[in-house]
Amino acid sequence: MCRRAPGRQHRRHGVTGINKVGVVGLGTMGAGIVEVFARNGVEVLGVEITEAALERGRANLTGSTDRAVAKGKLSEADRDALNDRVSFAVGLHSLSDVDLVIEAVPERLELKRAIFAELDKVCKPGAILATNTSSLSVTEISVATHRPNRVIGMHFFNPAPIMKLVEIVRTVVTEQSVVDDIEALCTRLGKVDVTINDRAGFIANALLFGYLNHAVSLYESKYASREDIDAAMRQGCGLPMGPLALMDLIGIDTAYEILDTMYRRGGRDRRHAPVPLIKQMVTAGLLGRKSGRGFYTYEKPGSPIVVSDPEPAPVPDETARPVNRIGVIGSGTMAAGIVEVLAKSGYETVFVARGAEQAARAMERIEQSLNKAVVRGKLSEEDRDAARARITGAHKLDDLADVDLVVEAVVEEVSVKKALFEAVAEICKPGTVLATTTSSLPVIECAMASGRPEDVVGLHFFNPAPVMKLVEVVRTIRTSPAALATAVAVCEAVGKRPVVCADRAGFVVNALLFPYLNDAVKMLEASYATADDIDYAMKLGCGYPMGPFELLDVVGLDVSLAIQRQLYLEFREPGFAPAPLLEHLVTAGYLGRKAGRGFRDYSTP
């Protein structure tokens, strides 16, 4: 059950009897947990195994609180009061009088079991023993003690003083009173808790690490560059970090241990089997930020500053063809948005609709969008009028005879697109680049239908096109270097961030996004957690702008199912098979917000 989540009911507990807390392990996470408790008036004892490790832990805490003071997020008086609540000691024997111990040592089962066996001897009988593990079995840790009923998982997220989520992990023998006390404690700490049962990866990591592992596989296969993969997920999905940069932050070795544990504990799902490159990087000492080098190179170990270390550009060193006039086929929302983007950037643009009526409606939509931009101060009246003057509406493909680039933005039906490319290829002059905005269909089918496949690329804009910065530029095995360079140059000219990738289902964004969404549906289907809990876990634990079920309802369950089916058909990966619950909801007509009901009901205010 989530605690303190907006608009959600929760149990009300009495005042917890937890007044003194011990934290074992004072690395970045352990020191952060110490800070969380001390900030909220709880007496804390930080414990390490050596004096040197203790000093490093003390420095971690001091560095964090001093940064908070420098940023104006903590007063000097509050920092001093916080420090007064913290004491330090070497050795587990010092924990004899604490009410709760939280273990935050490296993710190694035998190490954690050894610590819990010793804590069982040292701590008073009523003390609660908690592990901060992010992937190991809390049950397997608990049986190292004679009090497994008082052992619980308390998984904080990094950085602990900032991240709101705590996953509370109960085993089959954990006492309800222990769960109640820890939930009450989370409320006292100002955290949002999600109480779940003990299974591999819990909520957040079970969903996050499959996605991260898949991103590494795309990079390992040279499908796209590291910069393009990270930019795609930041700008296409609004994520706070790209997956490879996030792997560097987490630590490549830590990620490997979590994936390996989840693979072994979670039914040996191949998508959690660590990609070979990850193990190779660990062996080579490329551990991410903490070692100064991972997928990126950093200024020094521990620094977040990336040193310029560009990889070879995915676009060949080829001169782009000149583009002055562009044609857009379609009159829907996406087509209108692309027309607006092109015209505002100075391109003479002609769009072709199915008839005069559709062309008029599309022009009206474009003018409304331009006027809104003026009202919001994002466009001057002069620039609006100039953009409008560059746009010509038409309803015959013959009007595309003299354009330098054609962008097709019609319905996602391969037969329709193939017929269109066959017709356009006969009309357009030699050298005209022909582009499709498909988000899921094979670009090569359009290319071969055209009879001039060397001129065909994918240009997958994201909706709304005037706002979203990302464009996936898709090259087929027949695309010429000049056509690819031309498409990239146009994207850059209109202020977009082009991400170059090969022609395979999902391209970059959908290939990474939709298996993650599908995994969330499977987690809900298994009754492991509620849709609310899963959404809160990903928003508060991973910083995602939307939870998976919020996003599915916005995208449309039918659209999501179609994309997931396409991914499964192409890759034949068992884990990509659409969740039965998703298929059932679509069959029932529960398609998300547009239908008034999806994973949530939108029919009432």
C-alpha positions in Angstrom: 0.0 0.0 0.0 1.4 3.4 -0.9 1.8 6.0 1.9 1.1 9.7 1.6 0.3 9.4 -2.1 -1.9 12.2 -3.3 -5.6 11.2 -3.5 -5.0 7.8 -2.0 -6.4 6.3 1.2 -4.0 4.7 3.6 -4.0 3.0 7.0 -3.5 5.2 10.0 -0.9 3.8 12.5 -0.1 4.8 16.0 3.2 6.4 16.8 6.0 4.0 16.0 8.3 2.8 18.7 11.3 3.3 16.5 13.4 6.0 18.1 17.0 4.9 17.4 18.1 3.5 14.1 21.4 1.8 13.1 22.7 1.8 9.5 25.3 -0.8 8.5 27.4 0.3 5.5 28.1 4.0 4.8 28.6 4.1 1.1 26.6 6.6 -1.0 23.3 4.8 -0.2 24.0 4.1 3.5 25.1 7.6 4.2 22.0 8.9 2.3 19.8 6.8 4.5 21.5 8.1 7.7 20.8 11.6 6.4 17.2 10.9 5.8 16.6 9.7 9.4 18.7 12.5 10.9 16.9 15.2 8.9 13.6 14.0 10.4 14.6 14.0 14.0 15.6 10.4 14.4 18.8 9.4 16.3 21.1 7.4 14.0 24.2 5.3 14.5 26.3 4.7 11.4 28.4 1.5 11.4 31.3 0.4 9.3 33.8 -2.4 9.5 37.0 -0.3 9.6 38.1 3.1 10.7 39.0 4.0 7.1 35.6 3.0 5.8 34.0 4.9 8.7 35.8 8.1 7.7 34.7 7.7 4.1 31.1 7.3 5.3 31.4 10.4 7.5 32.8 12.3 4.4 29.8 11.1 2.3 27.4 12.5 4.8 29.3 15.8 5.3 29.6 16.3 1.5 25.9 15.8 1.0 24.7 18.1 3.8 27.2 20.8 2.8 26.0 20.7 -0.8 22.4 21.0 0.5 23.4 24.1 2.5 25.2 25.6 -0.5 22.1 25.1 -2.6 19.9 26.8 0.0 18.0 23.5 0.7 19.2 23.2 4.3 20.1 25.9 6.8 23.4 25.8 8.6 21.5 25.4 11.9 19.5 22.5 10.6 22.7 20.9 9.3 24.3 21.2 12.7 21.2 19.8 14.4 21.3 16.9 11.9 24.9 16.2 12.6 24.2 16.2 16.4 21.7 13.3 15.9 24.4 11.1 14.1 27.0 9.0 15.8 29.5 6.6 14.3 31.1 3.3 15.3 33.2 0.5 14.0 31.7 -3.0 14.5 28.2 -4.5 14.7 28.4 -4.8 18.5 27.6 -1.1 18.9 24.0 -1.8 17.7 22.8 -3.5 20.8 20.3 -0.8 21.8 18.8 0.3 18.5 15.1 -0.3 17.6 15.8 -0.8 13.9 18.9 -1.7 11.8 19.0 -1.1 8.1 21.7 -3.0 6.2 23.1 -1.2 3.1 26.2 -3.2 2.1 27.0 -4.5 -1.4 24.5 -6.8 -3.2 26.1 -10.1 -2.2 23.8 -12.6 -0.6 26.4 -14.4 1.5 27.7 -11.0 2.9 24.2 -9.9 3.8 23.4 -13.3 5.4 26.6 -13.1 7.5 25.7 -9.6 8.7 22.1 -10.6 9.6 23.4 -13.7 11.5 25.6 -11.4 13.6 22.9 -8.7 14.1 20.6 -11.5 15.3 23.1 -12.1 18.2 23.8 -8.5 18.9 20.5 -6.7 18.6 17.8 -6.7 21.3 14.9 -9.2 20.7 12.4 -6.6 19.8 14.6 -4.8 17.2 13.5 -4.9 13.5 16.2 -6.0 11.0 15.8 -4.4 7.6 17.7 -4.9 4.4 18.1 -2.2 1.7 18.6 -4.9 -1.0 17.3 -3.9 -4.4 17.1 -7.4 -5.9 18.1 -10.2 -3.5 15.6 -12.4 -1.7 14.6 -10.9 1.6 13.4 -14.3 2.6 16.8 -15.9 2.0 18.4 -13.1 4.1 15.9 -13.5 6.9 16.5 -17.2 7.5 20.1 -16.4 8.6 18.5 -15.2 11.8 16.4 -16.8 14.5 13.8 -14.0 14.1 12.7 -14.1 10.4 9.3 -12.7 11.5 11.0 -9.4 12.4 13.0 -9.1 9.1 11.8 -6.8 6.3 13.0 -5.2 3.1 13.3 -1.4 3.2 14.5 -0.4 -0.3 15.4 3.3 -0.6 16.3 4.8 -4.0 19.4 6.8 -4.8 19.8 9.6 -3.8 17.9 8.7 -0.6 17.5 12.2 0.7 15.8 13.3 -2.5 13.9 10.3 -3.9 10.5 9.9 -2.3 9.9 6.2 -2.8 10.6 3.3 -0.4 9.7 -0.2 -1.4 8.7 -2.2 1.8 9.2 -5.9 1.1 7.4 -8.3 3.4 8.2 -12.1 3.4 5.6 -14.8 4.1 6.5 -14.8 7.8 7.0 -11.0 8.4 4.8 -9.9 11.3 2.0 -7.5 10.4 3.1 -5.3 13.4 6.6 -5.0 11.8 5.0 -3.9 8.5 2.8 -1.4 10.3 5.8 0.1 12.2 7.8 0.5 9.0 4.9 2.1 7.1 4.4 4.5 10.0 8.1 5.3 10.0 8.1 6.0 6.2 5.2 8.5 6.9 7.3 10.1 9.6 10.2 10.4 7.1 8.0 12.1 4.5 8.4 9.1 2.1 5.9 7.4 -0.1 5.9 3.6 0.6 4.8 0.7 -1.5 4.3 -2.5 0.4 4.9 -5.6 -1.7 5.8 -9.3 -1.4 9.2 -10.7 -1.9 10.0 -11.4 -5.5 13.0 -10.7 -7.8 13.4 -7.0 -8.5 10.4 -5.9 -6.5 8.5 -3.3 -8.7 10.9 -0.6 -9.9 14.0 -2.8 -10.7 11.9 -5.5 -12.2 10.6 -3.0 -14.8 13.7 -0.8 -15.0 16.5 -3.3 -15.5 14.9 -5.2 -18.4 14.7 -1.8 -20.2 18.3 -0.9 -19.3 19.6 -4.4 -20.4 17.7 -4.0 -23.8 19.3 -0.6 -24.3 22.8 -2.0 -23.8 21.9 -4.8 -26.4 21.0 -2.1 -28.9 24.3 -0.3 -28.3 26.3 -3.6 -28.3 24.9 -4.5 -31.8 25.8 -1.0 -33.1 22.1 -0.4 -33.9 22.5 3.2 -32.7 25.1 5.3 -31.0 25.1 5.7 -27.2 24.3 9.4 -27.6 21.4 8.7 -29.9 20.0 5.9 -27.6 20.1 8.3 -24.6 18.7 11.3 -26.5 15.9 9.2 -27.9 14.6 8.2 -24.5 15.1 11.7 -23.0 13.5 13.6 -25.8 11.1 11.0 -27.0 9.8 9.8 -23.6 10.7 12.8 -21.3 12.9 10.6 -19.1 15.3 12.4 -16.8 18.3 10.3 -18.0 19.1 8.1 -21.0 19.5 4.4 -20.2 23.3 4.2 -20.8 24.0 7.4 -18.7 21.8 5.8 -16.0 23.8 2.6 -16.1 26.9 4.7 -15.5 25.3 6.4 -12.5 24.0 3.1 -11.0 27.4 1.4 -11.6 28.0 -1.2 -14.3 29.0 -3.8 -11.6 25.9 -3.1 -9.5 23.7 -3.3 -12.6 25.3 -6.6 -13.5 24.7 -8.1 -10.1 21.1 -7.0 -10.1 20.4 -8.4 -13.6 22.2 -11.6 -12.8 20.2 -12.0 -9.6 16.9 -11.2 -11.3 17.7 -13.7 -14.1 18.4 -16.5 -11.6 15.5 -15.7 -9.2 12.9 -14.5 -11.8 12.3 -17.5 -13.9 15.4 -17.1 -16.1 13.8 -14.5 -18.4 16.3 -13.9 -21.2 15.7 -10.2 -21.1 17.2 -10.1 -17.6 20.3 -12.2 -18.7 23.1 -9.6 -18.6 24.2 -8.6 -22.1 27.8 -9.9 -22.6 29.1 -6.3 -22.9 28.1 -5.6 -19.3 30.3 -8.4 -17.9 33.1 -7.4 -20.2 33.0 -3.8 -18.9 33.0 -5.0 -15.3 36.0 -7.2 -16.0 37.8 -4.3 -17.6 37.1 -2.0 -14.6 34.8 0.3 -16.6 32.2 0.7 -13.8 30.7 4.0 -14.7 31.0 7.3 -12.9 32.6 5.9 -9.8 35.6 4.6 -11.9 35.7 7.6 -14.2 34.7 5.5 -17.3 31.7 3.4 -18.3 29.6 3.9 -21.4 30.9 7.5 -21.2 34.2 9.0 -20.0 34.1 11.3 -17.0 36.4 14.1 -15.8 37.5 12.0 -12.8 36.2 9.1 -10.8 33.0 10.1 -9.1 32.4 13.1 -11.3 29.2 13.7 -13.2 31.0 15.7 -15.9 31.3 13.9 -19.2 34.6 14.5 -21.0 34.2 15.0 -24.8 34.7 11.5 -26.1 32.6 11.4 -29.3 31.9 8.2 -31.1 32.0 8.0 -34.9 29.0 9.7 -36.3 26.3 7.3 -37.6 25.8 9.5 -40.7 28.3 9.0 -43.5 30.5 11.9 -44.5 28.3 12.6 -47.5 27.1 15.9 -48.9 23.4 16.4 -48.4 21.2 17.1 -51.4 19.8 20.7 -51.5 16.3 21.0 -50.2 14.2 24.1 -50.8 10.7 22.8 -51.3 9.1 20.0 -49.3 5.9 18.0 -49.8 3.8 16.4 -47.0 1.2 13.8 -47.7 -1.7 13.7 -45.3 -4.0 16.0 -43.4 -4.3 14.6 -39.9 -2.7 15.9 -36.7 0.8 14.6 -37.4 0.8 15.8 -41.0 -0.4 19.3 -40.0 2.2 19.4 -37.3 5.0 18.5 -39.7 3.8 21.2 -42.2 3.9 23.8 -39.4 7.4 22.8 -38.3 8.7 23.0 -41.9 7.0 26.3 -42.8 8.2 28.0 -39.6 11.7 27.0 -40.4 11.7 28.6 -43.8 10.8 25.8 -46.2 8.3 26.2 -49.0 5.8 23.5 -48.1 3.0 21.9 -50.0 0.7 19.3 -48.3 -1.6 17.0 -50.2 -4.9 15.9 -48.7 -7.5 13.4 -50.1 -9.8 16.3 -51.1 -10.4 20.0 -51.0 -12.5 19.7 -47.8 -9.8 17.8 -46.0 -7.2 20.3 -47.2 -9.3 23.2 -45.8 -9.7 21.5 -42.4 -5.9 20.8 -42.2 -5.1 24.4 -43.1 -7.5 25.6 -40.4 -5.8 23.4 -37.9 -2.4 24.7 -38.8 -3.6 28.4 -38.6 -5.0 27.7 -35.2 -1.7 26.3 -34.0 0.2 29.2 -35.4 -2.2 31.7 -33.7 -1.8 29.9 -30.3 2.0 30.2 -30.7 1.6 34.0 -31.1 -0.7 34.2 -28.1 1.8 32.3 -26.0 4.6 34.6 -27.1 6.5 31.8 -28.9 6.0 33.3 -32.4 5.8 36.9 -33.6 2.8 37.9 -35.8 5.3 38.6 -38.6 6.8 35.1 -38.4 3.3 33.6 -38.3 2.3 35.4 -41.4 5.5 34.4 -43.2 5.1 30.8 -42.2 1.5 30.8 -43.4 2.6 32.3 -46.8 5.0 29.4 -47.3 2.2 26.8 -47.1 0.2 25.5 -50.0 -2.7 23.1 -49.7 -3.4 20.6 -52.5 -5.3 17.4 -53.2 -3.4 15.9 -56.1 -0.1 14.0 -55.8 0.9 15.6 -59.1 1.6 18.8 -57.1 4.6 17.1 -55.6 6.5 17.0 -59.0 9.0 19.7 -58.1 9.7 19.1 -54.4 13.1 18.0 -53.0 11.7 15.9 -50.2 8.4 14.1 -49.6 7.2 13.2 -46.1 4.3 10.7 -46.0 2.1 10.9 -42.9 -1.0 8.8 -43.7 -2.7 5.9 -41.8 -0.5 3.1 -40.4 -1.5 0.6 -43.0 1.3 -1.0 -45.0 -0.8 -1.6 -48.1 -1.8 2.1 -48.2 1.7 3.3 -47.7 3.2 0.9 -50.4 0.6 2.1 -53.0 1.4 5.7 -52.1 5.1 5.3 -52.5 4.7 3.5 -55.8 2.7 6.5 -57.1 4.9 9.2 -55.7 8.1 7.7 -57.0 6.7 8.1 -60.6 5.7 11.7 -60.0 8.7 13.1 -58.2 11.9 14.2 -60.0 15.0 12.0 -59.7 17.0 12.6 -56.5 13.9 13.6 -54.4 14.1 11.9 -51.0 11.0 10.0 -50.1 10.3 9.6 -46.3 7.7 7.8 -44.3 6.7 8.8 -40.8 5.7 5.2 -39.8 6.3 4.4 -36.1 6.2 0.6 -36.4 6.0 -0.6 -40.0 9.1 -1.8 -42.0 10.5 1.1 -44.0 12.0 -1.3 -46.5 8.5 -2.3 -47.7 7.8 1.3 -48.7 11.3 1.6 -50.2 10.9 -1.5 -52.4 7.4 -0.4 -53.5 8.8 2.9 -54.7 11.2 1.2 -57.2 13.9 3.7 -56.0 14.8 2.3 -52.6 18.1 4.3 -52.4 16.0 7.5 -52.0 13.8 6.2 -49.2 14.2 6.8 -45.4 12.0 6.8 -42.3 11.4 10.1 -40.6 9.5 9.3 -37.4 8.3 12.5 -35.8 6.8 12.4 -32.3 3.5 13.9 -31.4 2.9 16.9 -31.2 5.4 17.5 -33.9 5.8 21.3 -33.3 6.8 20.6 -29.6 8.7 17.3 -29.5 12.3 17.7 -30.4 13.1 14.1 -31.4 13.0 12.6 -34.9 14.1 9.0 -35.5 15.9 8.9 -38.9 15.6 5.3 -40.2 18.0 3.9 -42.7 17.2 0.7 -44.6 19.8 -1.6 -46.1 19.1 0.1 -49.4 19.2 3.8 -48.3 21.9 5.8 -50.0 24.4 7.8 -47.9 23.2 11.0 -49.7 19.5 10.4 -48.8 20.4 9.7 -45.2 22.6 12.8 -45.0 19.8 14.9 -46.5 17.2 13.7 -44.0 19.5 14.4 -41.1 20.3 17.9 -42.4 16.6 18.8 -42.8 15.9 17.6 -39.2 18.7 19.8 -37.9 17.6 22.7 -40.0 14.1 22.6 -38.4 15.6 22.5 -34.9 15.0 18.8 -34.2 17.4 16.2 -32.7 17.8 13.4 -35.3 18.6 9.9 -34.0 19.8 7.6 -36.7 18.9 3.9 -36.5 18.5 0.9 -38.6 15.1 -0.4 -40.0 13.7 -2.8 -37.4 10.5 -3.0 -35.4 10.1 -0.2 -32.9 13.2 1.7 -34.0 14.8 3.0 -30.7 12.0 4.6 -28.6 9.2 2.1 -29.1 11.6 -0.9 -29.0 12.7 0.1 -25.5 9.4 1.7 -24.2 6.8 -0.9 -25.1 8.4 -4.0 -23.6 8.7 -2.1 -20.4 5.0 -1.1 -20.6 4.1 -4.7 -21.4 6.1 -5.9 -18.3 4.1 -3.6 -16.2 0.8 -5.0 -17.4 2.1 -8.6 -16.7 3.0 -7.4 -13.2 -0.5 -6.1 -12.6 -2.0 -9.2 -14.2 -0.1 -11.4 -11.7 -1.7 -9.3 -8.8 1.8 -8.5 -7.5 0.9 -4.8 -7.2 -1.9 -2.4 -8.1 -1.8 -0.1 -11.1 -1.5 2.9 -8.6 1.5 1.3 -6.8 3.3 0.5 -10.0 2.8 4.0 -11.3 4.0 5.6 -8.1 7.0 3.3 -8.0 8.2 4.3 -11.4 7.4 8.0 -11.0 8.9 8.4 -7.5 11.6 5.7 -7.6 12.9 6.3 -11.2 11.8 9.9 -11.8 9.6 9.0 -14.8 7.1 11.8 -15.8 4.3 9.3 -16.0 3.7 5.8 -14.7 3.3 2.9 -17.2 -0.5 2.7 -16.8 -1.0 6.5 -17.1 1.1 6.4 -20.3 -0.7 3.3 -21.7 -4.1 5.1 -21.3 -2.7 8.2 -23.0 -1.1 6.3 -25.9 -4.2 4.1 -26.4 -4.3 0.4 -25.5 -5.1 -0.6 -29.1 -2.0 1.3 -30.4 0.1 -0.2 -27.7 -1.1 -3.7 -28.4 -0.4 -3.3 -32.2 3.2 -2.1 -31.5 3.8 -4.9 -29.0 2.6 -7.5 -31.5 4.9 -6.1 -34.2 7.9 -6.3 -31.8 7.0 -9.9 -30.9 6.5 -10.9 -34.5 9.9 -9.5 -35.6 12.1 -10.6 -32.6 10.2 -13.8 -31.5 11.3 -13.0 -28.0 9.0 -14.8 -25.6 9.1 -11.9 -23.1 7.7 -9.6 -25.9 4.5 -11.6 -26.2 1.6 -9.1 -25.5 0.2 -9.5 -22.0 -3.2 -11.3 -22.1 -4.7 -8.6 -19.9 -3.8 -6.0 -22.6 -5.4 -8.0 -25.3 -8.6 -8.6 -23.2 -9.0 -4.9 -22.5 -8.7 -4.0 -26.2 -11.2 -6.7 -27.1 -13.6 -5.2 -24.5 -13.2 -1.7 -26.0 -11.3 -0.3 -23.1 -8.8 1.6 -25.1 -7.7 4.3 -22.6 -8.6 8.0 -22.3 -10.0 8.3 -25.8 -12.6 5.6 -25.0 -13.3 6.9 -21.5 -11.9 3.7 -19.9 -8.6 1.8 -20.0 -6.7 0.8 -16.9 -8.6 3.6 -15.2 -12.1 4.9 -15.6 -12.3 8.4 -17.2 -16.0 8.5 -17.7 -16.7 10.5 -14.5 -15.0 13.7 -13.4 
